[in-house]
Amino acid sequence: MARASRITIKPVDIFVSYSHQNAAWFGKLRPLLKFRSPSSSVAHVWHDQQLEAGHRWHDEIQSALKEMDVFVCLVSYEFLASDYIMDVELKEALRREKKNEVAIVPILLYPVNLDNDCPELKPFNPLPAWGKCWRDFEADGGEHQDAHKLIRDGLWQAIEQVKSRR
C-alpha cells in the first residue's frame, strides 16, 4: 500500500519592528501574532525579544530581515526617531518590498503625520483602520482590544497575500 505523501508548506515569516519605548504596545500585539491551523504552522514570528545573552544581535536581526515575508511595524514617533529602525530595518523592508518579496504592514500606535515624518510608509494601508490609530480605540471609554479584530484581520490578509505570491 502506498503511503500518502505529505506536502509541507513553509510558514510565513513575520518580522516585528518597534521602538523599545513602545514595548507595552508590543505586549498588546503579541497575542495577535499566534496563528494556528489544524494542518500546519501558518506563520513564524520574529522579534528582538527572542535575542538571548551572547547573541550577536545585529547578525540575528540581519538574518531575520533576509528571511521575512511580512514586515510589521509599530509606528510611533519613537519608532520614527530610531536610527537603527529607519536606517536598517525599514530600509531593508522597503528595498525588498520594491522587489515584491515582502508585504509591509504598518500599525499606527498614535496619530502620526506620515506625509511629513515618514513618506516611505504613506503608500501602505495602515492598521487598525484607515485614518485611525490603535490608541484612538481607547478614547471615550474604549479599550485597546477593540482594535484587535481589525489588526488580526489585516495580519491574516498579509499572510494570504504572501501565500498567493508563492
C-alpha beads as a LAMMPS data file, in Angstrom:
LAMMPS data file: protein, C-alpha beads

166 atoms
165 bonds

1 atom types
1 bond types

-500.0 500.0 xlo xhi
-500.0 500.0 ylo yhi
-500.0 500.0 zlo zhi

Masses

1 110.0

Atoms # bond

1 1 1 0.000 0.000 0.000
2 1 1 1.401 3.384 -0.992
3 1 1 1.776 5.982 1.695
4 1 1 0.266 9.370 1.051
5 1 1 2.956 11.978 0.652
6 1 1 2.792 14.946 2.942
7 1 1 3.309 18.345 1.444
8 1 1 4.829 20.716 3.908
9 1 1 4.156 24.366 3.423
10 1 1 6.761 26.799 4.697
11 1 1 5.299 29.103 7.333
12 1 1 5.129 32.811 6.514
13 1 1 7.961 34.643 8.295
14 1 1 6.801 37.788 10.075
15 1 1 9.336 40.334 11.348
16 1 1 8.059 42.752 14.006
17 1 1 9.806 46.121 14.261
18 1 1 9.104 48.519 17.125
19 1 1 10.815 51.021 19.394
20 1 1 11.668 49.661 22.835
21 1 1 9.894 52.729 24.188
22 1 1 6.725 51.124 22.797
23 1 1 7.320 47.729 24.414
24 1 1 3.940 47.890 26.178
25 1 1 2.214 48.154 22.778
26 1 1 4.244 45.198 21.529
27 1 1 2.930 43.288 24.561
28 1 1 -0.611 44.121 23.415
29 1 1 0.210 42.864 19.911
30 1 1 1.771 39.537 20.950
31 1 1 -1.496 37.592 21.408
32 1 1 -2.499 38.619 17.883
33 1 1 0.654 37.032 16.480
34 1 1 -0.379 33.461 17.353
35 1 1 -1.546 31.807 14.149
36 1 1 -2.842 28.262 14.233
37 1 1 -4.057 25.898 11.594
38 1 1 -5.090 22.291 12.094
39 1 1 -2.796 21.066 9.334
40 1 1 0.352 23.177 9.549
41 1 1 2.198 26.072 11.053
42 1 1 0.852 29.215 9.435
43 1 1 3.420 31.809 10.482
44 1 1 6.698 32.159 12.300
45 1 1 7.049 35.480 14.114
46 1 1 10.454 37.020 14.820
47 1 1 11.005 39.913 17.243
48 1 1 14.036 41.107 19.147
49 1 1 12.804 39.768 22.483
50 1 1 13.937 36.369 21.190
51 1 1 17.563 37.504 21.401
52 1 1 19.469 35.899 24.259
53 1 1 22.667 36.746 26.112
54 1 1 25.670 36.297 23.865
55 1 1 23.712 36.551 20.612
56 1 1 25.224 38.802 18.001
57 1 1 22.101 40.943 17.848
58 1 1 22.887 42.773 14.613
59 1 1 23.621 39.488 12.802
60 1 1 20.401 37.921 14.156
61 1 1 18.349 40.908 13.008
62 1 1 20.005 40.858 9.569
63 1 1 19.220 37.172 9.197
64 1 1 15.576 37.689 10.178
65 1 1 15.273 40.612 7.737
66 1 1 16.527 38.381 4.913
67 1 1 14.039 35.613 5.785
68 1 1 10.948 37.763 6.378
69 1 1 7.865 37.657 4.208
70 1 1 5.923 40.286 6.187
71 1 1 7.352 43.378 7.886
72 1 1 5.032 44.520 10.699
73 1 1 5.991 47.854 12.210
74 1 1 4.507 49.569 15.245
75 1 1 4.647 53.170 14.099
76 1 1 5.078 55.976 16.605
77 1 1 7.328 58.997 16.828
78 1 1 9.717 56.852 18.907
79 1 1 9.797 54.344 16.028
80 1 1 10.496 57.140 13.545
81 1 1 13.239 58.583 15.781
82 1 1 15.177 55.320 15.923
83 1 1 18.166 55.487 13.595
84 1 1 18.530 51.696 13.649
85 1 1 14.914 51.098 12.686
86 1 1 14.926 53.708 9.935
87 1 1 18.408 53.040 8.520
88 1 1 18.497 49.243 8.822
89 1 1 15.120 47.583 9.380
90 1 1 12.756 49.835 7.410
91 1 1 15.316 50.429 4.684
92 1 1 15.654 46.661 4.089
93 1 1 11.879 46.150 4.195
94 1 1 11.336 48.876 1.598
95 1 1 14.119 47.512 -0.610
96 1 1 12.603 44.034 -0.575
97 1 1 9.036 45.320 -0.967
98 1 1 10.025 47.064 -4.217
99 1 1 11.076 43.618 -5.494
100 1 1 7.690 42.194 -4.398
101 1 1 9.385 39.963 -1.801
102 1 1 7.819 41.439 1.329
103 1 1 4.467 42.815 2.459
104 1 1 4.736 45.868 4.721
105 1 1 2.071 46.264 7.403
106 1 1 2.261 49.471 9.457
107 1 1 0.292 49.518 12.698
108 1 1 -0.201 53.113 13.807
109 1 1 0.011 53.371 17.585
110 1 1 -0.599 57.113 17.788
111 1 1 -1.585 59.821 15.303
112 1 1 1.495 60.216 13.110
113 1 1 1.906 62.549 10.149
114 1 1 3.313 60.119 7.576
115 1 1 3.266 62.813 4.877
116 1 1 5.976 64.756 6.694
117 1 1 7.614 62.265 9.040
118 1 1 7.764 59.048 7.038
119 1 1 6.522 59.389 3.470
120 1 1 8.030 55.945 2.729
121 1 1 5.211 54.328 4.748
122 1 1 2.427 56.506 3.295
123 1 1 1.597 54.112 0.403
124 1 1 0.850 51.186 2.746
125 1 1 -2.629 50.768 4.165
126 1 1 -2.170 51.015 7.942
127 1 1 -3.849 49.070 10.701
128 1 1 -6.045 49.131 12.691
129 1 1 -8.109 51.276 10.287
130 1 1 -7.584 53.985 7.697
131 1 1 -7.388 57.338 9.462
132 1 1 -7.454 55.775 12.938
133 1 1 -4.588 54.741 15.204
134 1 1 -4.649 51.999 17.836
135 1 1 -4.805 54.499 20.695
136 1 1 -7.983 56.007 19.209
137 1 1 -9.814 52.829 20.159
138 1 1 -9.182 53.663 23.827
139 1 1 -10.918 57.038 23.553
140 1 1 -14.286 57.619 25.209
141 1 1 -14.101 54.582 27.467
142 1 1 -12.910 52.246 24.731
143 1 1 -10.330 49.522 25.158
144 1 1 -7.174 48.830 23.145
145 1 1 -8.610 45.380 22.491
146 1 1 -11.390 46.978 20.444
147 1 1 -8.809 47.232 17.648
148 1 1 -7.765 43.576 17.898
149 1 1 -10.120 42.162 15.278
150 1 1 -9.118 44.797 12.726
151 1 1 -5.421 44.203 13.342
152 1 1 -5.799 40.436 13.321
153 1 1 -7.810 40.512 10.076
154 1 1 -5.123 42.703 8.488
155 1 1 -2.368 40.320 9.550
156 1 1 -4.291 37.379 8.058
157 1 1 -4.658 39.371 4.814
158 1 1 -0.884 39.896 4.698
159 1 1 -0.299 36.172 5.285
160 1 1 -2.711 35.283 2.484
161 1 1 -1.012 37.815 0.206
162 1 1 2.334 36.083 0.795
163 1 1 0.849 32.621 0.272
164 1 1 -0.726 33.664 -3.042
165 1 1 2.659 35.012 -4.219
166 1 1 4.394 31.659 -3.621

Bonds

1 1 1 2
2 1 2 3
3 1 3 4
4 1 4 5
5 1 5 6
6 1 6 7
7 1 7 8
8 1 8 9
9 1 9 10
10 1 10 11
11 1 11 12
12 1 12 13
13 1 13 14
14 1 14 15
15 1 15 16
16 1 16 17
17 1 17 18
18 1 18 19
19 1 19 20
20 1 20 21
21 1 21 22
22 1 22 23
23 1 23 24
24 1 24 25
25 1 25 26
26 1 26 27
27 1 27 28
28 1 28 29
29 1 29 30
30 1 30 31
31 1 31 32
32 1 32 33
33 1 33 34
34 1 34 35
35 1 35 36
36 1 36 37
37 1 37 38
38 1 38 39
39 1 39 40
40 1 40 41
41 1 41 42
42 1 42 43
43 1 43 44
44 1 44 45
45 1 45 46
46 1 46 47
47 1 47 48
48 1 48 49
49 1 49 50
50 1 50 51
51 1 51 52
52 1 52 53
53 1 53 54
54 1 54 55
55 1 55 56
56 1 56 57
57 1 57 58
58 1 58 59
59 1 59 60
60 1 60 61
61 1 61 62
62 1 62 63
63 1 63 64
64 1 64 65
65 1 65 66
66 1 66 67
67 1 67 68
68 1 68 69
69 1 69 70
70 1 70 71
71 1 71 72
72 1 72 73
73 1 73 74
74 1 74 75
75 1 75 76
76 1 76 77
77 1 77 78
78 1 78 79
79 1 79 80
80 1 80 81
81 1 81 82
82 1 82 83
83 1 83 84
84 1 84 85
85 1 85 86
86 1 86 87
87 1 87 88
88 1 88 89
89 1 89 90
90 1 90 91
91 1 91 92
92 1 92 93
93 1 93 94
94 1 94 95
95 1 95 96
96 1 96 97
97 1 97 98
98 1 98 99
99 1 99 100
100 1 100 101
101 1 101 102
102 1 102 103
103 1 103 104
104 1 104 105
105 1 105 106
106 1 106 107
107 1 107 108
108 1 108 109
109 1 109 110
110 1 110 111
111 1 111 112
112 1 112 113
113 1 113 114
114 1 114 115
115 1 115 116
116 1 116 117
117 1 117 118
118 1 118 119
119 1 119 120
120 1 120 121
121 1 121 122
122 1 122 123
123 1 123 124
124 1 124 125
125 1 125 126
126 1 126 127
127 1 127 128
128 1 128 129
129 1 129 130
130 1 130 131
131 1 131 132
132 1 132 133
133 1 133 134
134 1 134 135
135 1 135 136
136 1 136 137
137 1 137 138
138 1 138 139
139 1 139 140
140 1 140 141
141 1 141 142
142 1 142 143
143 1 143 144
144 1 144 145
145 1 145 146
146 1 146 147
147 1 147 148
148 1 148 149
149 1 149 150
150 1 150 151
151 1 151 152
152 1 152 153
153 1 153 154
154 1 154 155
155 1 155 156
156 1 156 157
157 1 157 158
158 1 158 159
159 1 159 160
160 1 160 161
161 1 161 162
162 1 162 163
163 1 163 164
164 1 164 165
165 1 165 166
